[in-house]
């Protein structure tokens, strides 16, 4: 349905300055598991040789402790957190410095779940509705003048409601305009026969009564 741009619109509050946020709860950082010697003799994921002593388990493979290293700085990650990226492993510092995307709102690196919207990258907790300033967590949002709104606030501010049922007329809904109002096609019915009047000639006795 067409957007009713002439409807009264509540001015959205100015966005507050980005606040410090906690470390990503959905962090991509993992840690290798230490396995003592004698449990089994697996093959190393790096050199493809049998491991006869203690080893590490990470990314579904086994590793010599001295060969589980960052792909960029080559530091040992036996006791450090690591991030897997395109089949390679990186220490946290290298991943954050060279690979992690930057959130366009807070300008900090994203080390967890990423939202790609409006041709930019965001932390989940930084992609906010312009009106209520709450995170848009379900990835369903609408644009108005280039600004993102959660579904609830978008329809409250800009949406068109059906005069028959008071529910919003959403994208893809069939609707019509009559008697100065907008209706779902299934809500525009004859008050006498309770049949749809969409394709018929109708008479209006008042704004609440339709007769086919």
N, C-alpha and C positions, 0 to 999 in steps of 0.2 A: 504493500500500500504506500501511497505517497506520504511523505512526512509533512506534518502540519507545522511549518516554520513560523506561521503567524501567531501560534498559540503563546500565551504568556509563559515565559521561561524564567525560572529562578536562577539568578546568577550563581555560578559555581564558585565556591570559595577558592582563594588563591592557594596554590600548593605550598605547604610548609617546607622549610628547608629540610633536606634529607637528614635523618637522625641516625646515629650509630646503631647498627643492627647486630644481633648475635651471629656467631659463626653458623654457616649453613647447616641446618639439621639434616639435610639430605646430601651431605658431603660425598663427593666422589672418592675421597681418600680411603684407601684400604691398607691393611697390614698383612704381611706374610706370616704364615703359621710355622713355628719351629717344630721339627720332628726329630726326636733323638735317634741315634744310630742303632742299628740292629732290628728295627721294626720291619723294614723291607729294603730292597735295593732298586730304586726306580732309576729311570733315565733322566738326565738333566735337560731341561728345556732349552738351555743355551748351547751346550757343547755336544749334546746327544751321547754323552758317556755315562756309564753306570755310576751311581753315587753310592759309595761304600761307607759313608760316615753320616753325621747329622746333615739334615737338608731342610730346605724351605719348601712350603707349598703355597703357591699364589697363582691366580688366574687359571686354575685347573691343571697346573703343571707342577713338577718338582724341579728344584734348582740347587746347585752347589751354592752355599752361602756367599762365597767370594765372587760368584758370577751373576748374582741378581743385582744388577746395577742400573742406575739412571741412564737412559739413552742419550741424554745431553751432557751432563757433567760427569757421568760415570762414577758417582759416589755409590757406596754400598747401601742398599736399602733393606738389609737383613733386619735392622731394628728401627727403620724409619717408615713413615707412611708413604704410600706411592699412589699414583693415578695412572690408570691404563688409558691410552689414547691411540687409536688406530693400530692396535696390536703391539705397541711399544709401551714401556713403563717409564715414568718420570717421577723424580722426587717432588715433593710439594712445592719447593721453591722454584724449580725450573718450570713446572706446569703453570704456576701462577704467573711467573714472569713472561713466559714465551707463548703459552697456549691458551690459557683461560680467557674467555671473553670478558669484556668490561661492561658492567651495568650502566646504561645511559642515564639513569636517575642519580645514583649515589657515586658513580665513577669508581666503584670498587670491583675487584675481580669476582667473578661468579665461580665458586668452587662446588656448586651443587646443581640442582635442577635449574634449567634455563628456560625462560619464556622469550620466544621470538615473535615480536608484534610491532606493527607500524615501522617495519624495516629497521628495527633496533633490537638490542638484547637487554633483558631485564632479570634481576632477581625475582623470584616468586613474590616476595614480600615488598617489592618496589613497584610492581605494575599495579597502579591504583586507579580506582574509579575517580573521575574528575569531580563528581558531586559529593559522594559520601567518604571519599578518601580511604576506602577499604580495599585490600587486595582483591583483584579479580581472579579468584582461584580456579574457577571451572573453565577458564579459557573462552567463555562466551561473553563477548562484549560488542558494543555498537559504537559507531563513530558519528560524531556531530561536529562539524567545523574542525575536523582533524583531531578531536579530543576523544578519549576512550571513556565509555560509561558502562557500568554493570547493567545487566538486563533490566533489573528492577527500576533503577533510576532513569535509564533511557526512556522506558515507556511512561514513567511518571512525568518526565519533563517534556518529552517530544512526541510520545506515542498518540495514536488515535484509538479511542475506545468505541466499541459498538454500542449504539443507542439502545439496542434491544437487550443485550446481556451484560453490558458494562465491562466485558473482558476486552483486553487489547486486541486490535487487528494486527496480526503479525505478518512478517514476510511470507508470501506464498498463500495467504488466506484469500478466498474469493470475497469480494465486498462490493457494495454499491453506495451511492450517495442519493438520498431522497429526503424531502421534507426538511432540508437544512441539516440533516444528520448523516452519519456514516454507519452502515450496518453490515454485519456478516450476511452473506446471501441466504443462509439458513435461518437467520433471525428476522428477516423482513417478511412477515407472514400476515395473512388476513386475520383480523381479530374475530371474525365470525366463523369461518370454516377452518381456521388454524392451518391453512395451506400456504405454501410459499407464494408470494406475489411478485417474485423477481421478474418473471417473463409475462406478467399479465398487467392489464390496465387496473389501476386502483383508485379509490376515492378516499380522501382524508376528511373525517368528521372533526377530528382534533388531532393533536400531536401524539395521542396515545392510542387512537383507534384507526385501523386501516380496514377497508372493505374492498374485496375483489369484485 
